[in-house]
């Protein structure tokens, strides 16, 4: 029995998923951290891994805000 994927709401915006937002952040840090580590090994430096981690975190936050940052209408209030 496979769970159905979360479908976007009728407003055209995706439904917020905290695990997907977390994966954007972690994958950005991992990918750019590894790229910085590889650049450090290739160039013989020792600071590019830190630059890659910071850039990856920034790009992860950017992707989260880009995907989930705007809503046309307020969510309904529960009574």
C-alpha positions in Angstrom: 0.0 0.0 0.0 1.8 3.1 -1.2 0.9 6.5 0.3 -0.4 9.1 -2.1 1.8 12.2 -2.6 0.6 15.5 -1.2 -1.2 17.4 -3.9 -0.9 21.2 -4.2 -3.9 23.1 -2.9 -6.4 24.6 -5.4 -4.7 28.0 -5.2 -1.8 26.9 -7.4 0.8 26.9 -4.5 2.4 23.8 -3.2 1.3 22.5 0.2 4.0 23.2 2.8 6.0 20.1 3.7 8.6 20.5 6.5 10.5 17.4 5.4 10.9 18.8 1.9 12.1 22.1 3.2 14.5 20.3 5.5 15.8 18.3 2.6 16.4 21.5 0.5 18.6 22.8 3.4 20.5 19.6 4.0 21.1 18.8 0.4 22.4 22.4 -0.3 24.9 22.1 2.6 26.0 18.6 1.5 26.4 19.3 -2.2 28.1 22.7 -1.9 30.2 21.4 1.0 31.5 18.5 -1.1 32.2 20.8 -4.0 34.1 23.1 -1.7 36.0 20.1 -0.3 36.9 19.0 -3.8 38.0 22.5 -4.7 40.2 22.6 -1.6 41.8 19.3 -2.6 42.4 20.4 -6.1 43.7 23.9 -5.3 45.5 23.1 -2.1 43.5 25.5 0.0 41.7 25.0 3.3 38.8 27.5 3.4 36.6 26.6 0.4 34.7 23.9 2.2 33.5 26.5 4.7 32.5 28.8 1.8 30.7 25.9 0.2 28.8 25.1 3.3 27.7 28.7 3.8 26.7 29.1 0.2 24.8 25.8 0.3 22.9 26.8 3.3 22.1 30.1 1.7 20.9 28.4 -1.5 18.8 26.0 0.5 17.1 28.8 2.3 16.6 30.6 -1.0 14.9 27.5 -2.4 12.6 27.2 0.6 11.5 30.8 0.4 11.1 30.6 -3.4 9.0 27.5 -3.1 6.9 28.2 0.0 7.3 31.9 0.6 4.2 33.4 -0.9 0.6 32.7 -0.5 -2.4 34.4 -2.1 -4.8 33.8 0.7 -4.6 33.3 4.5 -5.1 29.8 5.7 -8.6 29.0 7.2 -8.9 29.4 11.0 -10.0 26.4 13.0 -12.9 26.9 15.4 
